Amino acid sequence: METIILDTGDLAPAVEALKAGQLVAFPTETVYGLGADGTNAAACRRIFEAKGRPQDNPLILHVLDKPALMALTLGPLPAAAAALVEAFWPGPLTVVVRANPDIPGAVRAGLDTVAVRSPSHPAARDLIAGLGRPIAAPSANLSGRPSPTDAGAVWEDMAGRIPYIVDGGSTHVGLESTVVDCTTTPPTLLRPGGIGLDMVASVVGEVAQASGHGPVRAPGMKYRHYAPEAPVIWLDRIDPEAVQPALAELARDYPKLAVIAPEPLPQAVLGGRQRSLGQDAVTAAHRLFQAIRQLDQLKPDGIVIVWESEDGLGLAVKNRIEKAATTRVRL
């Protein structure tokens, strides 16, 4: 299959492809999504085929507004969902609600719930409006790989698998949306993301955190994710006095070591195999997936990611590193 890259000003071919049951990769404010008509069961199944995605990993439906969410919800909209939508939509916040049974089982992974969000990226919103129906979309990468934050990264994984990639430049947030299960009391944070736990709590009060047991009601909860070909070593410390000796020791086991770290960067990594996460969690979130992909192209023996923060968006950065890592080193 030939894959064509479209500009955001020329979305008509992408809309027609979605209407015909085909897949389209498109930008959101979080990461690039791999979209299908969310009411077309056969089209949604093609997402799993293109990505190599496990069938028990649910999809997120992308809509324009609260009325569209209510049409997907079985029964009244939970108060927590209504409050979160009012506070953060459109934006990087997904709510899980009881599902209208007409939603395809492939979207819900057979569950009685559905995950829904309203993206803020203009191209995503134009596609939803053009289709006139919800768009089901996980991240536009091969299953288990780092999520794409630009069209080039989508091309690496999806060229030849889908007809269109909409190029909207680099995404703003860089990590997937926050997911909150609003069917529980209190609401449960299933996946940290662009809206911090403290921000969610400021709207709904007490928030539980997923235990890892029970049904998988949102993407990113069950399987290893975001992983490059090289093994990832998570160095769970940022103190330079501890990090520098640890890197020197790891370099003995991984002679062609690559490092991703906040600034100030560690000293002794040569050959350009080093990427900065910046000085704050917002910058780290924006850069993380791109840094992993760039360094993996250099074919290192291993990639060390230095990260410790859990404040605000830092929790989401930590979550993605934890999912990607094959080894965790605590100092």
The 8 nearest C-alpha neighbors of each residue, nearest first, counted from 0:
[[1, 159, 160, 2, 162, 161, 158, 3],
 [0, 2, 159, 162, 3, 158, 161, 160],
 [1, 3, 162, 163, 159, 158, 161, 0],
 [4, 2, 163, 162, 164, 5, 1, 158],
 [5, 3, 164, 163, 165, 166, 2, 6],
 [6, 4, 165, 166, 164, 3, 9, 7],
 [5, 7, 8, 166, 9, 165, 4, 167],
 [6, 8, 9, 122, 167, 10, 165, 166],
 [7, 9, 6, 10, 5, 122, 11, 165],
 [10, 8, 7, 6, 11, 5, 12, 13],
 [9, 11, 13, 12, 7, 8, 14, 5],
 [10, 12, 14, 13, 9, 15, 129, 16],
 [13, 11, 15, 14, 10, 16, 9, 163],
 [12, 14, 16, 10, 11, 15, 17, 23],
 [15, 13, 11, 17, 16, 12, 130, 129],
 [14, 16, 18, 12, 17, 13, 19, 11],
 [17, 15, 13, 19, 21, 14, 18, 12],
 [18, 16, 21, 14, 20, 19, 15, 36],
 [17, 19, 15, 16, 20, 14, 130, 36],
 [20, 18, 16, 17, 21, 15, 14, 42],
 [21, 19, 42, 17, 18, 16, 36, 35],
 [22, 20, 17, 16, 19, 42, 35, 23],
 [23, 21, 35, 34, 161, 17, 33, 24],
 [22, 24, 163, 34, 33, 164, 13, 25],
 [25, 23, 33, 164, 32, 34, 165, 139],
 [24, 26, 165, 32, 31, 164, 23, 123],
 [27, 25, 31, 167, 32, 123, 30, 122],
 [26, 28, 120, 29, 31, 30, 123, 118],
 [27, 29, 171, 170, 120, 172, 30, 119],
 [30, 28, 172, 173, 175, 174, 27, 170],
 [31, 29, 148, 173, 27, 170, 147, 175],
 [30, 32, 26, 25, 139, 27, 138, 147],
 [31, 33, 138, 139, 136, 25, 137, 24],
 [34, 32, 24, 139, 136, 137, 138, 23],
 [35, 33, 136, 23, 135, 22, 134, 24],
 [34, 36, 22, 135, 134, 43, 42, 17],
 [37, 35, 134, 39, 38, 17, 135, 42],
 [36, 38, 135, 134, 133, 39, 35, 60],
 [37, 39, 36, 40, 102, 103, 133, 132],
 [40, 38, 42, 36, 37, 41, 43, 20],
 [39, 41, 43, 103, 42, 38, 44, 105],
 [42, 40, 44, 43, 39, 45, 20, 105],
 [41, 43, 20, 45, 39, 44, 40, 35],
 [44, 42, 40, 45, 46, 41, 35, 39],
 [43, 45, 41, 46, 47, 42, 105, 40],
 [44, 46, 48, 42, 43, 47, 49, 41],
 [47, 45, 49, 44, 43, 48, 50, 42],
 [46, 48, 52, 50, 45, 44, 51, 49],
 [47, 49, 45, 51, 46, 50, 44, 52],
 [50, 48, 46, 47, 51, 45, 160, 141],
 [49, 51, 141, 52, 142, 47, 48, 46],
 [52, 50, 48, 47, 142, 49, 141, 53],
 [51, 53, 47, 50, 142, 54, 48, 56],
 [54, 52, 55, 56, 51, 47, 142, 222],
 [53, 55, 56, 52, 108, 47, 105, 57],
 [56, 54, 108, 53, 57, 109, 215, 105],
 [55, 57, 54, 53, 218, 108, 58, 215],
 [58, 56, 108, 107, 106, 218, 217, 55],
 [57, 59, 106, 137, 136, 135, 107, 60],
 [60, 58, 114, 115, 135, 136, 61, 137],
 [59, 61, 135, 115, 134, 133, 114, 116],
 [62, 60, 134, 116, 133, 117, 115, 135],
 [63, 61, 117, 133, 64, 67, 116, 60],
 [64, 62, 117, 124, 67, 127, 61, 65],
 [63, 65, 67, 66, 62, 117, 68, 89],
 [64, 66, 68, 67, 69, 84, 63, 81],
 [67, 65, 69, 68, 64, 70, 63, 71],
 [68, 66, 70, 65, 69, 64, 62, 63],
 [69, 67, 65, 71, 66, 70, 72, 64],
 [68, 70, 72, 66, 71, 67, 65, 76],
 [69, 71, 67, 68, 72, 66, 99, 73],
 [72, 70, 99, 68, 69, 98, 73, 67],
 [73, 71, 98, 69, 99, 97, 70, 74],
 [72, 74, 99, 98, 97, 71, 75, 100],
 [73, 75, 72, 76, 97, 99, 69, 98],
 [76, 74, 77, 73, 72, 69, 78, 97],
 [75, 77, 78, 69, 81, 74, 72, 80],
 [78, 76, 80, 79, 75, 81, 181, 182],
 [77, 79, 81, 80, 82, 76, 181, 83],
 [80, 78, 82, 77, 81, 203, 181, 83],
 [81, 79, 83, 77, 82, 78, 181, 84],
 [80, 82, 78, 84, 79, 83, 85, 77],
 [83, 81, 85, 79, 80, 84, 78, 86],
 [84, 82, 86, 80, 85, 81, 87, 79],
 [85, 83, 88, 81, 87, 86, 82, 80],
 [84, 86, 82, 83, 87, 81, 88, 65],
 [85, 87, 83, 84, 82, 88, 202, 81],
 [86, 88, 84, 90, 83, 85, 89, 92],
 [89, 87, 90, 84, 117, 85, 86, 92],
 [88, 90, 119, 117, 118, 87, 91, 64],
 [89, 91, 88, 119, 118, 87, 92, 117],
 [90, 92, 176, 193, 177, 194, 29, 118],
 [91, 93, 177, 176, 90, 178, 116, 194],
 [94, 92, 116, 178, 115, 177, 176, 114],
 [93, 95, 179, 115, 114, 178, 180, 80],
 [94, 96, 114, 180, 113, 181, 179, 115],
 [97, 95, 112, 113, 182, 181, 98, 72],
 [98, 96, 112, 73, 72, 111, 113, 182],
 [99, 97, 112, 72, 73, 113, 111, 100],
 [98, 100, 73, 72, 71, 101, 102, 97],
 [101, 99, 102, 98, 73, 111, 103, 104],
 [100, 102, 99, 103, 98, 38, 71, 104],
 [103, 101, 100, 99, 38, 104, 98, 106],
 [104, 102, 40, 105, 106, 101, 38, 107],
 [103, 105, 109, 107, 106, 108, 102, 40],
 [106, 104, 108, 103, 107, 44, 43, 40],
 [107, 105, 58, 104, 103, 57, 108, 43],
 [106, 108, 104, 57, 109, 110, 105, 113],
 [109, 107, 57, 55, 105, 110, 104, 106],
 [108, 110, 104, 107, 105, 111, 55, 106],
 [111, 109, 107, 112, 108, 216, 104, 113],
 [110, 112, 98, 97, 109, 113, 107, 100],
 [113, 111, 97, 98, 110, 96, 107, 95],
 [112, 114, 98, 95, 107, 96, 97, 115],
 [113, 115, 95, 59, 94, 60, 93, 217],
 [116, 114, 60, 93, 59, 94, 61, 95],
 [115, 117, 93, 61, 92, 62, 118, 60],
 [116, 118, 89, 62, 63, 61, 88, 90],
 [119, 117, 90, 89, 120, 27, 116, 91],
 [118, 120, 89, 90, 121, 28, 117, 124],
 [119, 121, 27, 28, 123, 122, 118, 124],
 [122, 120, 124, 123, 125, 119, 27, 118],
 [123, 121, 125, 124, 120, 7, 126, 26],
 [124, 122, 126, 120, 125, 121, 27, 26],
 [123, 125, 121, 127, 122, 126, 128, 120],
 [126, 124, 122, 128, 123, 127, 129, 121],
 [125, 127, 129, 123, 124, 128, 130, 14],
 [128, 126, 124, 130, 129, 125, 131, 133],
 [127, 129, 131, 125, 126, 130, 124, 132],
 [130, 128, 126, 131, 127, 125, 14, 11],
 [129, 131, 127, 132, 128, 14, 126, 18],
 [132, 130, 128, 129, 127, 133, 126, 134],
 [131, 133, 130, 127, 134, 36, 37, 38],
 [134, 132, 62, 37, 61, 60, 127, 135],
 [133, 135, 37, 36, 61, 60, 35, 34],
 [136, 134, 60, 37, 35, 34, 59, 61],
 [137, 135, 34, 33, 32, 59, 58, 134],
 [136, 138, 32, 33, 58, 139, 59, 135],
 [137, 139, 32, 31, 33, 140, 146, 30],
 [140, 138, 33, 32, 31, 153, 24, 137],
 [141, 139, 156, 138, 146, 142, 153, 144],
 [140, 142, 50, 144, 156, 143, 51, 139],
 [141, 143, 50, 52, 51, 144, 140, 224],
 [142, 144, 224, 225, 226, 223, 141, 145],
 [143, 145, 225, 226, 142, 141, 227, 224],
 [225, 146, 144, 226, 288, 147, 227, 143],
 [145, 147, 140, 138, 225, 144, 288, 148],
 [148, 146, 152, 153, 149, 31, 30, 140],
 [147, 149, 30, 170, 169, 31, 173, 146],
 [150, 148, 169, 151, 152, 168, 147, 170],
 [149, 151, 153, 166, 152, 154, 168, 164],
 [152, 150, 154, 153, 149, 155, 147, 148],
 [151, 153, 147, 155, 154, 150, 149, 148],
 [154, 152, 150, 151, 155, 156, 147, 157],
 [153, 155, 158, 151, 157, 152, 156, 150],
 [156, 154, 152, 153, 157, 151, 158, 140],
 [155, 157, 154, 153, 140, 141, 158, 152],
 [156, 158, 154, 160, 153, 155, 159, 161],
 [159, 157, 154, 160, 2, 156, 155, 161],
 [158, 160, 0, 1, 2, 161, 157, 162],
 [159, 161, 157, 158, 49, 0, 162, 2],
 [160, 162, 22, 163, 159, 2, 157, 23],
 [163, 161, 2, 3, 1, 23, 0, 22],
 [164, 162, 3, 23, 2, 4, 161, 24],
 [163, 165, 24, 4, 23, 5, 25, 166],
 [164, 166, 5, 25, 4, 6, 24, 7],
 [167, 165, 150, 6, 168, 5, 164, 7],
 [168, 166, 26, 7, 165, 169, 6, 150],
 [169, 167, 149, 166, 170, 150, 26, 148],
 [168, 170, 149, 148, 171, 167, 150, 26],
 [171, 169, 28, 148, 173, 30, 29, 172],
 [170, 172, 28, 173, 29, 169, 285, 30],
 [173, 171, 29, 285, 174, 28, 170, 193],
 [172, 174, 285, 29, 284, 30, 170, 171],
 [175, 173, 29, 172, 284, 30, 192, 193],
 [174, 176, 29, 192, 30, 177, 193, 173],
 [177, 175, 91, 192, 92, 193, 178, 93],
 [176, 178, 192, 191, 92, 190, 194, 193],
 [179, 177, 93, 190, 189, 94, 92, 188],
 [180, 178, 188, 94, 187, 189, 181, 95],
 [181, 179, 95, 187, 182, 186, 94, 188],
 [180, 182, 186, 183, 95, 80, 96, 79],
 [183, 181, 180, 96, 97, 186, 95, 184],
 [184, 182, 186, 181, 185, 180, 187, 207],
 [185, 183, 186, 182, 181, 187, 207, 206],
 [184, 186, 183, 206, 205, 207, 187, 181],
 [187, 185, 181, 183, 184, 206, 180, 207],
 [188, 186, 207, 180, 208, 179, 206, 189],
 [187, 189, 179, 208, 190, 209, 207, 178],
 [190, 188, 209, 178, 179, 187, 208, 180],
 [189, 191, 178, 177, 188, 192, 219, 179],
 [192, 190, 315, 177, 314, 178, 195, 188],
 [191, 193, 177, 176, 315, 194, 175, 174],
 [192, 194, 91, 176, 177, 195, 172, 312],
 [195, 193, 192, 177, 92, 91, 198, 196],
 [196, 194, 311, 198, 312, 197, 193, 192],
 [197, 195, 199, 198, 200, 311, 194, 191],
 [196, 198, 200, 195, 199, 201, 311, 194],
 [199, 197, 201, 195, 196, 200, 194, 202],
 [200, 198, 196, 201, 202, 197, 203, 195],
 [199, 201, 204, 197, 203, 202, 198, 205],
 [202, 200, 198, 199, 204, 203, 197, 196],
 [201, 203, 200, 199, 204, 83, 82, 198],
 [204, 202, 200, 79, 201, 199, 205, 82],
 [205, 203, 200, 201, 202, 206, 199, 185],
 [204, 206, 200, 185, 203, 207, 186, 201],
 [205, 207, 186, 187, 185, 200, 204, 208],
 [208, 206, 187, 188, 186, 185, 209, 205],
 [207, 209, 188, 187, 210, 189, 206, 186],
 [208, 210, 189, 211, 188, 187, 207, 212],
 [211, 209, 212, 208, 213, 189, 207, 187],
 [210, 212, 209, 213, 220, 221, 215, 214],
 [213, 211, 210, 214, 209, 215, 221, 220],
 [212, 214, 215, 211, 210, 216, 209, 221],
 [215, 213, 216, 212, 110, 211, 217, 221],
 [214, 216, 217, 220, 213, 221, 56, 218],
 [215, 217, 214, 57, 112, 218, 110, 95],
 [218, 216, 215, 57, 220, 219, 114, 189],
 [219, 217, 220, 57, 56, 58, 216, 215],
 [218, 220, 221, 217, 222, 224, 190, 223],
 [221, 219, 218, 222, 215, 217, 190, 189],
 [220, 222, 219, 215, 223, 218, 56, 211],
 [223, 221, 224, 220, 219, 143, 322, 56],
 [222, 224, 322, 143, 323, 221, 225, 226],
 [225, 223, 143, 322, 323, 226, 222, 144],
 [145, 224, 226, 144, 323, 143, 146, 322],
 [225, 227, 323, 144, 224, 145, 143, 228],
 [228, 226, 229, 144, 295, 145, 292, 225],
 [227, 229, 230, 295, 226, 298, 144, 231],
 [228, 230, 301, 227, 300, 295, 231, 299],
 [231, 229, 301, 325, 302, 228, 232, 324],
 [230, 232, 324, 302, 325, 303, 301, 229],
 [233, 231, 303, 326, 324, 327, 302, 325],
 [232, 234, 327, 304, 303, 324, 235, 328],
 [235, 233, 305, 328, 236, 304, 327, 232],
 [234, 236, 329, 307, 306, 233, 328, 305],
 [237, 235, 307, 234, 238, 306, 305, 330],
 [236, 238, 239, 307, 306, 305, 242, 235],
 [237, 239, 241, 240, 236, 242, 243, 307],
 [240, 238, 242, 241, 243, 237, 265, 236],
 [241, 239, 238, 242, 243, 244, 237, 245],
 [240, 242, 239, 238, 243, 244, 245, 330],
 [241, 243, 239, 245, 244, 240, 238, 246],
 [242, 244, 246, 245, 241, 239, 240, 247],
 [245, 243, 247, 246, 242, 241, 248, 240],
 [246, 244, 242, 248, 247, 243, 249, 241],
 [247, 245, 249, 243, 248, 244, 250, 242],
 [246, 248, 244, 250, 245, 249, 243, 251],
 [247, 249, 245, 246, 250, 251, 244, 252],
 [248, 250, 246, 251, 252, 247, 253, 245],
 [251, 249, 253, 254, 247, 252, 248, 256],
 [250, 252, 249, 248, 253, 254, 247, 246],
 [253, 251, 249, 250, 254, 248, 300, 256],
 [252, 254, 250, 256, 300, 255, 251, 249],
 [255, 253, 250, 256, 251, 252, 300, 249],
 [256, 254, 300, 299, 253, 257, 301, 250],
 [255, 257, 253, 301, 254, 300, 299, 250],
 [258, 256, 272, 302, 273, 303, 299, 301],
 [257, 259, 303, 273, 302, 304, 260, 272],
 [260, 258, 304, 274, 273, 275, 303, 305],
 [259, 261, 305, 275, 276, 304, 264, 258],
 [262, 260, 276, 277, 275, 278, 264, 263],
 [263, 261, 264, 277, 278, 275, 260, 276],
 [262, 264, 261, 265, 278, 260, 277, 275],
 [263, 265, 262, 260, 261, 266, 275, 274],
 [266, 264, 267, 243, 263, 239, 268, 242],
 [267, 265, 268, 264, 243, 269, 263, 239],
 [266, 268, 265, 269, 247, 243, 246, 264],
 [269, 267, 266, 272, 273, 270, 257, 258],
 [270, 268, 271, 272, 267, 273, 257, 256],
 [269, 271, 272, 268, 273, 255, 257, 256],
 [272, 270, 273, 269, 268, 274, 257, 294],
 [273, 271, 257, 270, 294, 269, 258, 268],
 [272, 274, 258, 271, 257, 259, 268, 275],
 [273, 275, 259, 290, 258, 260, 276, 272],
 [274, 276, 277, 260, 261, 259, 262, 264],
 [277, 275, 283, 261, 260, 286, 282, 287],
 [278, 276, 261, 275, 262, 282, 279, 283],
 [277, 279, 262, 261, 276, 282, 280, 283],
 [280, 278, 281, 282, 277, 283, 276, 261],
 [279, 281, 283, 313, 282, 312, 284, 278],
 [282, 280, 284, 283, 279, 285, 312, 172],
 [281, 283, 285, 280, 284, 279, 277, 286],
 [284, 282, 276, 280, 286, 285, 281, 287],
 [285, 283, 281, 282, 173, 286, 287, 316],
 [284, 286, 173, 282, 172, 283, 287, 281],
 [285, 287, 283, 284, 289, 290, 288, 276],
 [288, 286, 290, 284, 289, 283, 285, 291],
 [289, 287, 291, 290, 145, 286, 292, 146],
 [288, 290, 292, 291, 287, 286, 293, 148],
 [291, 289, 293, 287, 288, 292, 286, 274],
 [292, 290, 288, 294, 289, 293, 295, 287],
 [291, 293, 295, 289, 290, 294, 288, 296],
 [294, 292, 290, 296, 295, 291, 289, 297],
 [295, 293, 297, 296, 291, 292, 290, 272],
 [294, 296, 292, 297, 298, 293, 291, 227],
 [295, 297, 294, 298, 293, 292, 299, 291],
 [296, 298, 295, 294, 299, 293, 272, 257],
 [299, 297, 296, 295, 300, 229, 294, 228],
 [300, 298, 255, 301, 256, 297, 257, 229],
 [301, 299, 255, 253, 256, 229, 298, 254],
 [300, 302, 230, 229, 299, 256, 231, 253],
 [301, 303, 257, 231, 258, 232, 256, 230],
 [304, 302, 232, 258, 233, 231, 257, 259],
 [305, 303, 259, 233, 260, 234, 258, 232],
 [304, 306, 260, 234, 233, 259, 235, 237],
 [307, 305, 235, 236, 237, 308, 304, 234],
 [306, 308, 236, 235, 237, 309, 305, 317],
 [309, 307, 313, 310, 306, 314, 317, 280],
 [308, 310, 314, 313, 311, 307, 317, 312],
 [311, 309, 313, 308, 314, 312, 280, 195],
 [312, 310, 195, 313, 314, 309, 196, 197],
 [311, 313, 315, 195, 314, 280, 310, 193],
 [312, 314, 309, 310, 316, 280, 308, 311],
 [315, 313, 309, 317, 312, 316, 310, 311],
 [314, 316, 191, 192, 318, 312, 317, 313],
 [317, 315, 313, 319, 318, 314, 284, 320],
 [316, 318, 314, 320, 315, 319, 321, 313],
 [317, 319, 315, 321, 316, 320, 314, 322],
 [320, 318, 322, 316, 321, 317, 323, 315],
 [321, 319, 323, 317, 322, 318, 324, 316],
 [320, 322, 318, 324, 319, 323, 317, 233],
 [323, 321, 319, 223, 224, 320, 324, 318],
 [324, 322, 226, 225, 320, 224, 321, 319],
 [325, 323, 231, 321, 326, 232, 322, 233],
 [324, 326, 231, 230, 232, 323, 327, 233],
 [327, 325, 232, 324, 233, 328, 231, 230],
 [328, 326, 233, 232, 234, 329, 324, 235],
 [327, 329, 234, 235, 233, 330, 326, 232],
 [330, 328, 235, 234, 327, 236, 233, 245],
 [329, 236, 328, 241, 235, 234, 245, 242]]
